[in-house]
């Protein structure tokens, strides 16, 4: 678990040298609009989500989980630096999707390894630790990008330099993660929706609706620049958000061990509704831009460990990889229509309409979860 945390730290450092700058690169350098930004982010997450289900199922069917994880990290870190060579938004779309293919391959097997290695009573702590390490990498990456930008490098050159850290990611996962060998195939494991535990299906549906409503953080970058934040300051703002996520992820996971997963989920989702409405309607002040940006990121960190722990609690050992695959599929497949909807509303009706719609759909997801839980008496 510790090695996987370090791997995620380095991988996110490489990834987050690129991600916060990508919407600015697309709009300012390549001339794309918010709708194109939404298309690229949504398509990339859709590809990743489908492959997360497939890779999780394949590990339950006997594929060697370490080899799948290594392949995923290797592909992402090979193609991500090539974004610096893109000449148009279609090239960015292709490379971003290939990057997410790597994410799709590695995520569900990795989460299943973490869940299998921890007892239920500390599973929230384990996923909280992993998410904290992931977010620490997301602090380091933007800071490195800021240093390179202030040294005079272009955005494209920063993308290329991310490949140096990416090479270290692949080396660490190859050397440091133990090879557990191929698992015995669980013949009963099925990809069919109706074979899933009913509690898991309710959770997955709620997560899918929430994904439809989630405003990708790249749009918060556009919102921040629209409201006066300099491009060179974006990596620092992104790093600050990641510091907050890192600080909150493990305590949120521990809290879910103590008071229950669902209580933490409902709290985090409801708080997100309030922040989205503030982004839509509060008069913008200089101090308010970073405050809202950071607080929105905090709401994402609060719910992540509880969601993944709940999946691990419900799934059996034999189908845990498949269960995490379904979780990531439902959490990501709706990102594409959600991002297209958000980007389209922004481009044609303005950011106020986009954030208001996101708040409304998020509220629907939270109420659905609350009603389902109460109906079952949990």
ZICOR-V550587 format. One record per residue. RES is the residue in one letter. SS is DSSP state (2 for helix, 1 for strand, 0 for the rest). PSI is psi in whole degrees, 0 to 359 (none if undefined). OMEGA is omega in radians with two decimals (* if undefined). Layout:
RES:SS:PSI:OMEGA
RES:SS:PSI:OMEGA
This chain:
X:0:320:-3.13
X:2:317:3.13
X:2:317:3.11
X:2:327:3.06
X:2:317:3.11
X:2:322:3.10
X:2:315:3.12
X:2:324:3.10
X:2:308:-3.11
X:2:319:-3.11
X:2:319:3.12
X:2:330:3.05
X:2:316:3.11
X:2:317:-3.09
X:2:319:-3.05
X:0:359:2.86
X:0:338:-3.04
X:0:312:-2.93
X:2:311:-3.10
X:2:337:-3.13
X:2:345:-3.03
X:2:316:3.12
X:2:325:3.09
X:2:319:3.09
X:2:318:-3.12
X:2:315:-3.04
X:2:316:-3.05
X:2:323:-3.08
X:2:316:-3.06
X:0:354:3.04
X:0:20:3.13
X:0:163:3.12
X:0:176:3.13
X:2:325:3.13
X:2:323:3.11
X:2:320:3.07
X:2:315:3.11
X:2:320:3.11
X:2:314:-3.09
X:2:312:-3.13
X:2:319:-3.14
X:2:316:3.13
X:2:319:-3.14
X:2:316:3.14
X:2:328:3.08
X:2:313:3.12
X:2:313:-3.13
X:2:319:-3.06
X:2:318:3.12
X:2:317:-3.11
X:2:333:3.07
X:2:320:3.09
X:2:314:-3.10
X:2:315:-3.09
X:2:323:3.08
X:2:317:3.12
X:2:319:-3.12
X:2:323:3.10
X:2:325:3.04
X:2:333:3.14
X:0:5:3.00
X:0:356:3.12
X:0:147:3.13
X:0:114:-3.05
X:2:324:-3.13
X:2:318:-3.12
X:2:322:3.10
X:2:316:3.14
X:2:316:3.12
X:2:315:3.13
X:2:320:3.14
X:2:314:3.13
X:2:322:-3.12
X:2:316:-3.12
X:2:313:-3.12
X:2:314:-3.05
X:2:350:3.03
X:2:322:-3.03
X:2:334:-3.04
X:2:315:-3.14
X:2:337:-3.11
X:2:348:3.05
X:2:331:3.12
X:2:345:-3.14
X:2:0:-3.08
X:0:138:-3.13
X:0:352:3.14
X:0:168:-3.06
X:2:335:3.10
X:2:325:3.07
X:2:320:3.10
X:2:319:3.12
X:2:313:-3.12
X:2:314:-3.11
X:2:321:3.12
X:2:322:3.10
X:2:321:3.08
X:2:320:3.06
X:2:316:-3.12
X:2:338:2.98
X:2:316:3.09
X:2:319:3.11
X:2:319:3.13
X:2:324:-3.14
X:2:322:-2.94
X:2:335:-2.86
X:2:307:-3.08
X:2:315:3.07
X:2:323:3.12
X:2:314:3.13
X:2:324:3.10
X:2:323:3.08
X:2:317:3.13
X:2:313:-3.12
X:2:321:-3.12
X:2:334:-3.07
X:0:359:-3.07
X:0:149:3.07
X:0:152:-3.11
X:2:324:-3.06
X:2:346:3.10
X:2:14:-3.08
X:2:322:3.09
X:2:319:3.10
X:2:318:-3.10
X:2:313:3.12
X:2:328:3.06
X:2:318:3.09
X:2:314:-3.12
X:2:316:3.13
X:2:326:3.09
X:2:317:3.10
X:2:319:3.10
X:2:315:-3.12
X:2:331:3.06
X:2:318:3.05
X:2:324:3.11
X:2:347:2.98
X:2:313:-3.07
X:2:316:-3.07
X:2:305:3.12
X:2:325:3.10
X:2:319:3.06
X:2:318:3.11
X:2:319:3.13
X:2:316:3.13
X:2:316:-3.12
X:2:321:3.12
X:2:316:3.14
X:2:340:3.06
X:0:356:3.06
X:0:2:3.12
X:0:152:3.08
X:0:168:3.09
X:2:318:3.14
X:2:322:3.13
X:2:326:3.06
X:2:318:3.11
X:2:316:-3.11
X:2:322:-3.13
X:2:339:3.12
X:2:339:3.13
X:2:336:3.13
X:2:312:3.10
X:2:324:3.14
X:2:323:3.11
X:2:323:3.10
X:2:326:3.10
X:2:310:-3.09
X:2:318:3.12
X:2:318:-3.11
X:2:318:-3.10
X:2:328:3.10
X:2:316:-3.05
X:2:321:-2.93
X:2:333:-3.10
X:0:123:-3.13
X:0:143:3.09
X:0:109:-3.12
X:0:0:-3.12
X:0:173:3.12
X:0:138:-3.14
X:0:154:3.00
X:0:133:-3.08
X:0:134:3.06
X:0:100:-3.00
X:0:335:-3.10
X:0:348:-3.10
X:0:129:-3.10
X:0:152:3.07
X:0:358:-3.07
X:0:137:-3.08
X:2:319:-3.03
X:2:346:3.12
X:2:350:-3.13
X:0:151:3.03
X:0:139:-3.08
X:2:321:3.10
X:2:321:3.14
X:2:321:3.13
X:2:319:3.12
X:2:316:3.11
X:2:316:-3.10
X:2:320:3.10
X:2:316:3.12
X:2:319:3.12
X:2:325:3.10
X:2:316:3.11
X:2:321:3.12
X:2:320:3.12
X:2:324:3.09
X:2:327:-3.06
X:2:341:-3.02
X:0:126:3.07
X:0:112:3.12
X:0:142:-3.05
X:2:341:3.06
X:2:331:3.10
X:2:331:3.04
X:2:330:3.03
X:2:313:3.11
X:2:319:3.11
X:2:318:-3.13
X:2:316:3.14
X:2:325:3.09
X:2:331:-3.10
X:0:27:2.92
X:0:2:3.12
X:0:129:3.13
X:0:148:-3.11
X:2:319:-3.12
X:2:339:-3.14
X:2:347:-3.10
X:2:315:3.10
X:2:324:3.12
X:2:319:3.10
X:2:318:3.12
X:2:319:3.11
X:2:320:3.10
X:2:320:3.09
X:2:321:-3.14
X:2:326:3.04
X:2:316:3.14
X:2:317:3.10
X:2:316:3.14
X:2:318:-3.11
X:2:331:-3.03
X:2:333:-2.97
X:2:311:-3.09
X:2:315:3.04
X:2:323:3.11
X:2:321:3.09
X:2:316:3.11
X:2:319:3.12
X:2:321:3.12
X:2:331:3.04
X:2:328:-3.00
X:2:316:-3.04
X:2:352:3.14
X:0:145:-3.10
X:2:316:-3.00
X:2:325:3.11
X:2:318:3.12
X:2:320:3.14
X:2:312:-3.11
X:2:319:3.12
X:2:311:-3.10
X:2:319:-3.13
X:2:320:3.13
X:2:319:3.09
X:2:324:3.14
X:2:323:3.10
X:2:315:-3.13
X:2:319:-3.12
X:2:319:3.12
X:2:320:3.10
X:2:324:3.09
X:2:319:3.10
X:2:327:-3.10
X:2:320:-2.86
X:2:338:-3.11
X:0:139:3.05
X:0:133:-3.04
X:0:129:3.01
X:0:161:-3.09
X:2:316:-3.11
X:2:338:-3.06
X:2:332:-3.12
X:2:303:3.11
X:2:328:-3.11
X:2:314:-3.13
X:2:321:3.09
X:2:312:-3.10
X:2:319:-3.10
X:2:322:3.08
X:2:317:3.11
X:2:324:3.13
X:2:322:-3.14
X:2:328:3.09
X:2:319:-3.10
X:2:329:-3.09
X:2:322:-3.01
X:2:339:-3.04
X:2:307:-3.10
X:2:322:-3.11
X:2:319:3.13
X:2:310:-3.08
X:2:323:3.11
X:2:322:-3.14
X:2:321:3.06
X:2:315:3.12
X:2:328:3.12
X:2:318:-3.02
X:2:321:-3.05
X:0:152:3.02
X:0:165:-3.13
X:2:327:-3.06
X:2:333:-3.08
X:2:24:-3.07
X:2:321:3.11
X:2:318:3.12
X:2:319:3.13
X:2:316:3.10
X:2:327:3.06
X:2:316:3.09
X:2:320:3.12
X:2:311:-3.11
X:2:329:3.08
X:2:310:-3.11
X:2:328:3.13
X:2:340:-3.06
X:2:333:-3.04
X:2:332:3.13
X:2:358:3.09
X:2:323:-3.12
X:2:303:3.10
X:2:327:3.13
X:2:316:3.14
X:2:321:3.09
X:2:318:3.10
X:2:314:-3.11
X:2:311:-3.13
X:2:321:3.12
X:2:316:3.09
X:2:319:3.14
X:2:312:-3.04
X:2:324:-3.02
X:2:334:-3.10
X:2:348:3.14
X:0:162:-3.06
X:2:330:3.13
X:2:315:3.11
X:2:320:-3.11
X:2:312:-3.12
X:2:325:3.11
X:2:317:3.11
X:2:319:3.11
X:2:320:3.12
X:2:318:-3.13
X:2:316:-3.13
X:2:324:3.08
X:2:319:3.11
X:2:321:3.10
X:2:316:3.14
X:2:317:-3.13
X:2:317:3.13
X:2:320:3.11
X:2:315:3.13
X:2:316:-3.11
X:2:315:3.14
X:2:317:-3.13
X:2:317:-3.12
X:2:315:-3.13
X:2:323:3.14
X:2:326:-3.12
X:2:356:3.06
X:0:21:3.14
X:0:none:*
